[in-house]
Amino acid sequence: METIVLTLEHYVPIFMLVVARTMALTLQAPYIGTQTVPGMVRVAIALSLAFFYLLGNPNLPADIPEGFLPYTLMMIQEVLVGLLFGFTASIILMAIQAGGEIIDVQIGLSMVSQFNPQTKAQTTVMGRLMYQFALIVMISSYAHLFMLRAFFDTFEIMPIGTFDFSSNLAVAELINISSQMFSVGVQIALPIIIVIFVVDFGLGMMNRVAPQINILELNFAMKPTTGALLITIIMSTLLSVMEDFSYRMSLNAHNAITAAAEGARWRQQNRNQNFVQQQRQQGLPPGFPLFRGLPDRGPTGPIGTPGAGGN
C-alpha cells in the first residue's frame, strides 16, 4: 500500500501537468477545438493523450514545486503552451476560410451568409465550403497524426515548467505565422480574383461600346456562374494545395514552440554571460567557478583576503 501511495505521489502531479497541456490543445486545435465536439469528448481525448504519453515516457523530467501556488502557476504555463500550439496550428484553417470569404466577395455572394456550428459564427457559403474541404483533406491526408507528433515533441523542446514567451524571437515567429492568415487566404482566392477582374474589365468595355445593355443585371448573372465554373475546374488543384497547407499546420505550431524555447534559452544564456562579466569586473580571475543562485556573501575582494567571494 505504501508503494502505491508513493507511486501516485510521484506521477499524479506530473500527469496533471501533462493533462493541462493536452486539455488546452483540445480547446484550440483544428477540428478538436470546434464547438461541434462535445466537452466530454474533449476531456476524454485530453486524458487519453496524457495517459498514453506518460505511459511511454514514465521518466518525464520535471521539477515539480511543493507549494500549491507555484504548482498552480506551473499548470497555467502548461495551459499556455497548449493554447499556443493549438492557435498557431489552426491559423491555416482560418486562412483557408478567409480565402473562401474573399471568393464570395468577388463573385457577389458575400450577402449570403450561413451559421457555421463549428466556429459559432456567421460565415459565407464559400468560406464554409473551403473550411469543410480543409478539414476533410487534413484528416484524409493524416496530417492530424503529424500534428499530434509535433505536439508530443513539445515536451522535449519545451519541458514542463519552462514556458517563456517574452523573448523577441517568440513574438517575431508568432507574427510571422499570423501573417499567413492573409497570404494563404489570398493564395486560395487569387485565381478567382484574376478571372473576376477580367470579367469586370470586359463588362466595363461592353458598357462603353453598347450603353443600352443592362450591365448591372448581366454582372449579377455572370459573376456567380463564372466563379462556380472556375472553382469546379481548379478544385483538384485547390485540394492539393490544401493538403500542403495541412502539413504546414504542424510545422507552424512546432516552429512557434521552438522559437519560444530558443528565445528563453538565449535570454538565460545572455543573463549568465552578463553575470560572469559583472563578477569579473569585481575582481574575480578568469576560470573562477561561478554559480548563479548562490547567496550574497558581501563584496568580493582579492582571493585569499577577508571578504573575498571564494571564502
N, C-alpha and C positions, 0 to 999 in steps of 0.2 A: 504493500500500500504506500509506503514511504517513497518507493521508487517511482510509482505512478505520479505522486504529488510533485516530486522533484522534476520529472519529465514535463508535466504540464506547466510548472512554474518557469521552465526554460523555453518551451516552444509557444505557449499561448501568447505572450507579448509580441513575439516576432510574427506569429500568424496574424494577429490583429493589425499589425502594421502593413503586412502584405495585403490583407483584405482592404485596408483603407486605400491603397494604390489601385487595386483591381476594381473596387467599387466606384472610384472616381472615373476610371476608364469606361465603365458601363454607362456613365451619365453623359459622356461626350463623344464616344466612339461612333463611327458610321454604322448605321442600322441598329446596333445595340442601344445606342443612346437616343433613338427616336421614341416618340410618345406612344407608338403602337406596341412596343414591347412592354408587357406588364411589369410592375415594380417587383413582384415576387420572382419573376423570371430573371430580372437583373441581379437580384440578391443571390439567387441560385448560381448564376454564371460567375459572379464575383467570388463566392465561396469556393466553387469548384476550381476556378483558376488558381486561387491562392493555395488551396489544399494540394492540388497535384504539383504545383511548382515547388512548394515547400517539401513535398514528399520526395521529389527528385533532387532537391538541394537542402538536405537536413542541416548542414553546417553553414547556413547563410550568415555571413559576417554582419554583425550589427551590435553597436554599443548602446544597449538599452538602458535608459536612465531609470533610477529607482523612484524618483518622486512622481506624483500624479501630474503636476503642471508641466514639467519637462516632457513627460511621456505624451501628454495631450498635444503639446507643440510639435513633437516629432510626428504624431499622427496627422496633424494638419499639413505638415510638409509633404507627407506621402500622398495626401489627397491632392495637393497642388501638382505633384509630379504626374499623377494620373490625369488630372484635368488638362495639363499642358500637352500631354501626349495625345489625348483624345481630340482636343481642339485643333491642334496642328494637323492631325490626320483627317479631320472632317472638312478642312478648308477646301480641298479639291472637290468634294461633293457640292459644297455651297457654290463654288465657282462654276461647276457644270450647270447647276440650276440657274445661276445668274446668266450664263450663256443662253439658256433656253428662254429666259425672260427678255434678253436683248433681241432674240429672233422674233418673239411675239410683238415687240415694239416695231420692228422693221416690216413685218407682214400685216400689221394692223389688227392684231388680236390681243393687244395689251389690256383692253377693257374687259375681256372675257377672263375672269379670274375664278378659281376654284379653291375650296378649302382643302389643304393638304393635312391629313390626320397625322402624318409622321413628324411634321415640323410645327403643327398647330398654328399655321399662318396661311394667309391668302396668297396663292401663287397662280401664275398664268398657266395656260394649257401646255405650252411647250416647255415651260420651266418644270412643271411636274413630270411631264413625259421624259425629259432628259434626266431628271433626278431618279426616276424609276429605272431607266435604262442603265444608269451608272451603278445603281445598287445590284442589278441583275448581273452586269458584267463583272463587278467586283467579286461577287460570290461564285459565279461560274468559272472565273479565272483563278480561284483560290487565293486571291490577294488578301483576303481576311486572315488566312493562315500565316502569310508573311508578316501581316501587321501584328499578330499575336507573338510571333518570333521576335520581332523588333521590340515589342513591349517587354517580353521577358529579358531581353538583353539590357533593358534599363536598370535592372538590379545589379548588373556588373558595371555598367557605365556610371551610374549614379547610385551607389549603395544606400541602404536605408539610413536616414538621418543626415544626409549630406546635401540636401536641396539648397541651392543658392541661385537666384535668378537676378541678382543685382549687378552682374557684370555687363559691360558694353557688348561683349561678344554674343551673349544670350539674347539681348534686346535686338541687336542687329539681325540675328538669324530669325527671330520671330517676325520682324518687319519684312524681311525677305520672303518668308513663307506666306505672310498675309498678303503681300503684293501679288501672289499667284492667283488670288481670287479675281483680279481684274485681267491679268494676262491670259489665264486659262479660259475665262469667260469670253474674251474677245476672240481667242483662237477657235473656240467652238462655233461662234456666231459669224466669223469672218466670211465664209463663203456666201452666206445669206446676205450679209451686208453689201458685198460687192455686187451680187446679182440684182438686189433690190435697187441699188444705186443706178445700175444700168437701166432698169425698168423705169425708174423715176426720170432719168435723163431722156429716155425715149418718149415717155409721155409728155415731158415738157416740150420737146421738139415737135411732137404731134400737135400740141396745143398752139404752138406758134404757126404751124403750117395750116391747120384746119381748126380755127377757133370755135366753129359751130359744134364740134364734138364735145360731149359732156365728159371731160377728163376726170372729174371727181368721181363720178359713178363708175367709170371704167377702172379707175385706180382701186376702188374698193373691191372690184371683182378680180382684178389681175394679181394683186399682191398676195392674198392668201393662197390662190391657186398656184402661183409661181413658187411660193415658199414651200407649200406641201409637196409639189413635184420635185423640187430640188432636194428637200430633206429625204425623200424616198430614194433618190438617186445616190446620194452620198451617205446613206445610212450605214453601209458596211464600213466605210472609212471612219465614220464617227464612232462606231463600236470599237474599231481597232485603236483609235486614239484614246477612247475611254479606258481600254484595257491598260494602256501605258500609264495613264493618269492614276489608275487604281494602284499600281505598284509604287507610284510616286507618293501616295498617302503614307505608306510605311517609311519611305525614305525621308519625308518631311518630318514626321514625328521623331524618327531616330536622330536626325540632324539637330532638332530642337533640344532634345535631352543631352546630346553630346556637347552642343555649344554651351549649355548651362553648366555641365560638369567641367568642361575645359576652362570656362571662364572662372569658376570657383577655384580650380587648381592654380590657374595663373595668378589670381589675386592672393592666394595663400603663399605662393612662391615669391611674389613681389613683397609681401609683408615680411617673409623670412629674410629676404635679401636686405630690405631696409633695416631690419632688426640687427643683422650682422654688421652692416655698415655703421649703425649707431653705436653698437658696442665697441667696435674697433676705434671709433673716434674718441671713445672714452679711455683708451689706453690699452686695450687687450691686444696681444700679439696675434699675427695670422696663425691659423691652425688651432687656436684655443677652442675647446669644445663648448659650443653654445647650445642651450636648450630653451626653447620657448615654454612659457608657463611656469618657470621657477619663481619663487617668491623674491621680493626685492630685498637684497642684502646690503643696501646702502651704497654709497658712491664707491666706484671701483678705483683702485689705485694700482701702483706697480705690483707685480706678482711677488708675493712673499712679504709684503708690508701689511700692517693692520688696516683693515677696511677694504682689502682687495677683494675682487669678485671671486677669486679662486679659493678663499677661506671657507 
